[in-house]
């Protein structure tokens, strides 16, 4: 889904266990905040897809909290899929990870009728065109009434909100000028352009945002 980036330490995997499980510091920091959003906005039952599940720590934590949902993790990287499966091996409502590049047009055709789509910490790592494609395909994949929960760092009216965010965003753009933080108003426009209703924009810890949208 993305080119391989030399990301700052705060965004990188720091440990891989003997069973293939990976551990990322960002997952440990934000997992409870994301869980609180899903506790309020996730449906009670149905099919849930996590796009770019990464290490698998998020979905392995969230799936047991929502036993009525059948969770499908995904990632285009084989090593990360192994990590996801290792983290989730004993979780009954967590399916094996699939190879999915959600920035590719057309993927929604094989993943229709979803009641929840979760996306964490990806949009700043892909180009704007890829972000628009991802949101358009997610909108097509959702069932009526389905929720799209999108978390990460974003610009506010074109500006970063801290020195740390400014440095991180600049480091991303230095590696690839097509990536970097997306603007909050642009994301809202992209959601609404694809006929998704904005339910809430939530301020999250460490200057992150969480967008919750619903398919009518």
Secondary structure in CASP SS format (residue, H / E / C, confidence):
PFRMAT SS
TARGET T0000
AUTHOR 0000-0000-0000
METHOD secondary structure of the structure
MODEL  1
X C 1.00
X C 1.00
X C 1.00
X C 1.00
X C 1.00
X C 1.00
X C 1.00
X C 1.00
X H 1.00
X H 1.00
X H 1.00
X C 1.00
X E 1.00
X E 1.00
X E 1.00
X E 1.00
X C 1.00
X C 1.00
X C 1.00
X C 1.00
X C 1.00
X E 1.00
X E 1.00
X E 1.00
X H 1.00
X H 1.00
X H 1.00
X H 1.00
X H 1.00
X H 1.00
X H 1.00
X H 1.00
X H 1.00
X H 1.00
X H 1.00
X H 1.00
X H 1.00
X H 1.00
X H 1.00
X H 1.00
X H 1.00
X C 1.00
X C 1.00
X C 1.00
X C 1.00
X E 1.00
X E 1.00
X E 1.00
X E 1.00
X E 1.00
X E 1.00
X C 1.00
X C 1.00
X C 1.00
X C 1.00
X C 1.00
X H 1.00
X H 1.00
X H 1.00
X H 1.00
X H 1.00
X H 1.00
X H 1.00
X H 1.00
X H 1.00
X C 1.00
X C 1.00
X C 1.00
X E 1.00
X E 1.00
X E 1.00
X E 1.00
X E 1.00
X E 1.00
X C 1.00
X C 1.00
X C 1.00
X H 1.00
X H 1.00
X H 1.00
X H 1.00
X H 1.00
X H 1.00
X H 1.00
X H 1.00
X H 1.00
X H 1.00
X C 1.00
X C 1.00
X C 1.00
X C 1.00
X C 1.00
X C 1.00
X E 1.00
X E 1.00
X E 1.00
X E 1.00
X E 1.00
X C 1.00
X C 1.00
X C 1.00
X C 1.00
X C 1.00
X C 1.00
X C 1.00
X C 1.00
X H 1.00
X H 1.00
X H 1.00
X H 1.00
X C 1.00
X C 1.00
X C 1.00
X E 1.00
X E 1.00
X E 1.00
X E 1.00
X E 1.00
X E 1.00
X E 1.00
X C 1.00
X C 1.00
X H 1.00
X H 1.00
X H 1.00
X C 1.00
X C 1.00
X H 1.00
X H 1.00
X H 1.00
X H 1.00
X H 1.00
X H 1.00
X H 1.00
X H 1.00
X H 1.00
X H 1.00
X H 1.00
X H 1.00
X H 1.00
X H 1.00
X E 1.00
X E 1.00
X E 1.00
X E 1.00
X E 1.00
X E 1.00
X E 1.00
X E 1.00
X E 1.00
X E 1.00
X E 1.00
X E 1.00
X E 1.00
X E 1.00
X E 1.00
X C 1.00
X C 1.00
X E 1.00
X C 1.00
X C 1.00
X C 1.00
X H 1.00
X H 1.00
X H 1.00
X H 1.00
X H 1.00
X H 1.00
X H 1.00
X H 1.00
X H 1.00
X H 1.00
X H 1.00
X H 1.00
X H 1.00
X C 1.00
X C 1.00
X C 1.00
X C 1.00
X C 1.00
X C 1.00
X E 1.00
X E 1.00
X H 1.00
X H 1.00
X H 1.00
X H 1.00
X H 1.00
X H 1.00
X H 1.00
X H 1.00
X H 1.00
X H 1.00
X C 1.00
X C 1.00
X E 1.00
X E 1.00
X E 1.00
X E 1.00
X E 1.00
X E 1.00
X E 1.00
X E 1.00
X C 1.00
X H 1.00
X H 1.00
X H 1.00
X E 1.00
X E 1.00
X E 1.00
X E 1.00
X E 1.00
X E 1.00
X E 1.00
X E 1.00
X C 1.00
END
